[in-house]
Amino acid sequence: MSDRDSLNALGKFLMENVRDPAIAEFDFLVKSHWSAPNVQRLQRDLAVLTTSQLDVARRAVIRAIDRGLNDFLAKLQEQADFDGDVELRVHAQNAAKLSANLQNELTDDQGWYAKFSKYGPPPEEQ
């Protein structure tokens, strides 16, 4: 398996198991989808927002999620560059050593957002 295949496996995993479910959670909250008591107040608070306000909130949520992914990957890269204690292995390889700049894998022209996230690139990049 090539380095690119391993990197893509990581990207697909992160999009399908971190980014997309987090964005979907916001969308479900806006639609008052959940019946759990611990989210009822939040769903009521979201229900009074205008479409424009919800759009801003959704973009902010996506930005926060994407920033978390970016920072996570940057720290993995830092750990790899300085022989740190934490590494993430994909196909038995240190993921951070497969890329010169791991967090850039998210956003380049053929980045993980575009290739693997059902929500595509962040709204400000579209």
TIDRENBA-282208 format. One record per atom (N, C-alpha, C, CB): x, y, z. Coordinates in steps of 0.05 Angstrom, whole numbers, padded with zeros to 5 digits, always signed. Atoms other than C-alpha are relative to their C-alpha. Glycine has a CB too. Layout:
! TIDRENBA-282208
XYZ;...
***
This chain:
! TIDRENBA-282208
+00017-00023+00000;+00000+00000+00000;+00018+00025+00000;-00019+00000+00024;-00016-00024+00002;+00027+00068-00019;-00004+00019+00024;-00006+00015-00027;+00003-00020-00020;+00038+00127+00028;-00026+00016-00004;+00024+00019+00000;+00025-00015+00007;-00019+00164-00008;-00024-00016+00008;+00000+00007-00030;+00022+00017-00008;-00065+00105+00003;-00004+00000+00031;+00004-00029-00009;+00001-00001-00030;-00048+00105+00078;-00011+00027+00009;+00027-00005+00012;+00010-00026-00007;-00059+00180+00082;-00030+00003-00006;+00016+00022-00015;+00029-00001+00007;-00126+00174+00047;-00017-00017+00018;-00003-00009-00029;+00015+00016-00019;-00147+00119+00094;-00004+00016+00026;+00015-00027+00006;+00003-00017-00024;-00134+00166+00152;-00020+00022-00005;+00027+00012+00008;+00019-00021+00007;-00171+00223+00118;-00028-00009-00001;+00008+00013-00026;+00027+00011+00002;-00231+00180+00102;-00010-00007+00028;+00000-00026-00017;+00007+00006-00027;-00232+00155+00174;-00008+00024+00016;+00023-00015+00014;+00006-00024-00015;-00230+00225+00203;-00025+00014-00010;+00024+00019-00002;+00024-00013+00010;-00283+00252+00157;-00025-00016+00007;+00001+00002-00031;+00024+00017-00005;-00331+00193+00167;-00006-00004+00030;+00004-00027-00012;+00004+00006-00028;-00321+00186+00242;+00003+00024+00019;+00019-00021+00008;-00003-00024-00016;-00306+00256+00267;-00015+00024-00012;+00030+00008+00004;+00011-00024+00012;-00324+00313+00220;-00030-00003-00007;+00015+00008-00025;+00027+00003+00010;-00387+00287+00186;-00021-00005+00023;-00002-00022-00020;+00019+00004-00022;-00421+00261+00250;-00004+00026+00017;+00009-00023+00018;+00003-00025-00016;-00407+00327+00286;-00017+00021-00015;+00028+00012+00006;+00017-00019+00015;-00437+00369+00230;-00029-00010-00001;+00011+00003-00029;+00027+00012+00000;-00496+00321+00226;-00014+00005+00027;+00001-00030-00006;+00012-00005-00027;-00507+00330+00301;-00012+00028+00001;+00022-00003+00022;+00011-00027+00001;-00515+00405+00291;-00026+00000-00016;+00020+00020-00012;+00023+00000+00017;-00564+00393+00234;-00024-00013+00014;+00006-00013-00026;+00022+00014-00014;-00605+00344+00276;-00011+00018+00023;+00010-00026+00011;+00009-00017-00022;-00607+00393+00335;-00018+00022-00011;+00024+00012+00014;+00016-00021+00012;-00633+00448+00289;-00028-00010-00008;+00015+00011-00025;+00025+00011+00008;-00688+00402+00265;-00016-00011+00024;+00004-00022-00020;+00012+00011-00025;-00706+00384+00338;-00005-00030-00003;-00027+00015+00006;+00002+00029+00005;-00693+00312+00319;+00001-00017+00025;+00023-00008-00019;-00005+00017-00024;-00672+00287+00388;-00022+00002+00021;+00027+00007+00012;+00019+00000-00021;-00719+00267+00443;+00013-00002+00028;-00020-00023-00003;-00014+00002-00026;-00667+00261+00498;-00004+00025+00016;+00031-00006-00005;+00005-00023-00017;-00682+00307+00556;+00023+00020+00001;-00007-00009+00028;-00024-00018-00003;-00611+00335+00559;+00005+00018-00024;+00024-00017+00005;-00004-00018+00023;-00617+00368+00490;-00025+00016-00006;+00008-00016-00024;+00025-00014+00005;-00688+00395+00494;+00003+00030+00001;-00021-00009+00019;-00004-00029-00003;-00668+00464+00518;+00016+00011-00024;+00014+00008+00026;-00017-00009+00022;-00614+00471+00465;-00016+00000-00026;+00025-00018-00003;+00017+00002+00024;-00663+00449+00410;-00020+00023+00000;-00014-00027-00002;+00019-00022-00002;-00714+00500+00435;+00014+00027-00006;-00013+00001+00028;-00015-00025+00005;-00661+00555+00435;+00007+00003-00029;+00026+00000+00017;-00007-00001+00029;-00640+00538+00364;-00025+00005-00017;+00013-00026-00009;+00025-00003+00015;-00713+00536+00341;-00009+00029-00003;-00022-00016+00013;+00009-00028+00002;-00722+00611+00353;+00019+00017-00017;-00001+00012+00028;-00019-00015+00017;-00662+00631+00310;-00011+00002-00029;+00027-00013+00000;+00008-00004+00028;-00674+00659+00240;+00018-00018-00017;+00003+00030-00008;-00015+00016+00019;-00649+00622+00179;+00029+00012-00003;-00013+00000-00028;-00026-00013+00002;-00592+00673+00173;+00017-00006+00025;-00003+00030-00003;-00015+00006-00024;-00572+00663+00246;+00009-00029+00001;-00018+00007+00025;-00008+00028+00000;-00573+00588+00238;+00023-00005-00020;-00024-00018-00008;-00021+00003+00019;-00529+00594+00177;+00027+00009+00012;-00005+00017-00025;-00024-00009-00014;-00478+00634+00217;+00009-00020+00021;-00005+00028+00013;-00006+00020-00021;-00482+00584+00274;+00012-00025-00012;-00025-00006+00016;-00010+00024+00013;-00472+00526+00227;+00028+00003-00011;-00019-00008-00023;-00027-00005+00010;-00411+00558+00194;+00020+00001+00024;+00000+00027-00015;-00017-00001-00024;-00383+00571+00264;+00006-00028+00011;-00012+00018+00022;-00003+00028-00009;-00394+00499+00284;+00020-00015-00018;-00027-00015+00001;-00019+00013+00019;-00359+00474+00221;+00028+00010+00004;-00010+00004-00029;-00026-00012-00005;-00302+00522+00233;+00013-00012+00025;-00002+00031+00003;-00011+00011-00025;-00293+00497+00304;+00008-00030-00003;-00021+00002+00023;-00007+00028+00005;-00294+00424+00282;+00025-00002-00016;-00024-00015-00014;-00023+00001+00018;-00245+00437+00226;+00025+00010+00014;-00005+00016-00025;-00024-00009-00015;-00199+00476+00273;+00010-00022+00018;-00008+00026+00016;-00008+00022-00017;-00199+00418+00321;+00015-00022-00016;-00024-00012+00013;-00014+00019+00017;-00180+00370+00265;+00027+00010-00008;-00017-00007-00025;-00025-00013+00008;-00126+00418+00240;+00020-00001+00023;-00005+00029-00010;-00018-00001-00023;-00096+00426+00309;+00009-00028+00009;-00013+00014+00024;-00007+00028-00006;-00098+00351+00323;+00022-00010-00019;-00025-00018-00002;-00019+00010+00020;-00061+00336+00258;+00027+00016+00003;-00011+00004-00028;-00025-00016-00004;-00011+00393+00271;+00016-00010+00023;-00007+00030+00004;-00014+00011-00023;+00005+00365+00339;+00012-00028-00005;-00019-00002+00024;-00011+00026+00008;+00014+00295+00310;+00026+00005-00016;-00020-00016-00016;-00024-00007+00016;+00063+00326+00260;+00022+00009+00018;-00007+00021-00021;-00020-00010-00018;+00099+00362+00315;+00013-00023+00016;-00012+00021+00019;-00010+00023-00015;+00105+00298+00355;+00019-00017-00017;-00023-00018+00010;-00017+00015+00018;+00134+00262+00295;+00026+00014-00006;-00015-00006-00026;-00024-00016+00006;+00183+00318+00279;+00019+00001+00023;-00008+00028-00008;-00017-00003-00024;+00210+00319+00350;+00001-00025+00017;-00008+00023+00016;+00000+00026-00013;+00206+00245+00368;-00016+00001+00026;+00029-00008+00006;+00018-00002-00023;+00148+00257+00415;-00011-00027+00008;-00023+00018-00006;+00011+00025-00011;+00110+00205+00455;-00025-00010-00013;-00005+00004+00029;+00026+00008+00012;+00047+00204+00413;+00003-00002-00030;-00022+00022+00007;+00001+00003+00029;+00039+00177+00343;-00025-00016-00007;+00025-00015-00010;+00024+00014+00011;-00019+00152+00301;+00010-00017-00023;-00022+00021-00009;-00009+00018+00020;-00007+00091+00259;-00023-00007-00019;+00012-00025+00012;+00019+00008+00020;-00042+00076+00194;+00014-00020-00018;-00011+00025-00017;-00013+00021+00016;-00026+00012+00157;+00028-00005+00010;-00001+00006-00030;-00025+00005-00014;+00031+00002+00207;+00021+00022-00005;+00011-00027-00009;-00018-00022+00005;+00062+00069+00189;-00008+00024+00017;+00002+00008-00030;+00006-00024-00015;+00068+00133+00230;-00013+00020-00020;+00025+00012+00013;+00014-00017+00020;+00016+00177+00194;+00013+00026-00004;-00029+00005+00010;-00012-00027+00002;+00053+00242+00208;+00026-00002-00017;+00007+00011+00027;-00024+00002+00017;+00115+00215+00172;-00007-00006-00029;+00017-00023+00011;+00009+00005+00028;+00074+00201+00109;-00004+00026-00015;-00025-00016+00000;+00006-00025+00012;+00064+00275+00096;+00019+00021+00012;-00030+00008+00004;-00018-00021-00010;+00109+00336+00101;-00016+00020+00017;+00012+00016-00024;+00016-00019-00015;+00051+00376+00130;-00028-00013+00002;-00002+00028-00013;+00024+00017-00003;-00005+00330+00155;-00026+00016-00001;+00002-00016+00025;+00026-00015+00000;-00057+00384+00168;-00007+00012-00027;+00002+00022+00021;+00006-00010+00026;-00051+00409+00097;-00015-00021-00017;+00025+00009-00015;+00015+00021+00014;-00080+00342+00075;-00030+00006+00001;+00006-00027+00012;+00028-00007-00002;-00147+00370+00097;-00010+00017-00023;-00006+00014+00026;+00011-00021+00016;-00152+00428+00050;+00012+00005-00028;+00003+00025+00015;-00011-00005+00027;-00109+00423-00012;-00021-00006-00021;+00026-00017-00005;+00020+00003+00022;-00143+00418-00080;-00013-00027+00000;+00014+00004-00027;+00011+00027-00002;-00153+00344-00071;-00001-00010+00029;+00016-00020-00017;-00001+00006-00029;-00158+00347+00005;-00023-00017+00010;-00001+00026+00015;+00019+00019-00012;-00196+00303+00052;-00028+00011+00002;+00010-00007+00028;+00027-00011+00000;-00254+00352+00059;-00014-00006-00026;+00000+00030+00007;+00012+00003+00026;-00267+00350-00015;-00004-00029-00008;+00018+00014-00021;+00001+00028+00008;-00253+00276-00024;-00018-00018+00017;+00027-00011-00001;+00012+00019-00017;-00283+00244+00036;-00023+00010+00018;+00020-00011+00018;+00021-00010-00017;-00331+00290+00074;-00025+00004-00017;+00008+00026+00013;+00024-00004+00015;-00403+00288+00051;-00009+00029+00001;-00022-00018+00012;+00006-00029-00001;-00406+00362+00070;+00020+00017-00017;+00001+00009+00029;-00019-00015+00017;-00347+00381+00025;+00018+00019+00016;-00015+00014-00021;-00018-00020-00013;-00298+00438+00039;-00016+00018+00018;+00014+00016-00021;+00013-00019-00017;-00314+00488+00093;-00015+00021-00016;+00019+00013+00019;+00016-00019+00015;-00367+00539+00072;+00016+00024-00011;-00022+00011+00018;-00016-00023+00010;-00316+00596+00066;+00019-00007-00023;+00016+00012+00023;-00018+00009+00022;-00276+00554+00016;-00016-00007-00025;+00016-00024+00009;+00017+00008+00022;-00335+00538-00029;-00007+00023-00018;-00026-00013+00009;
***
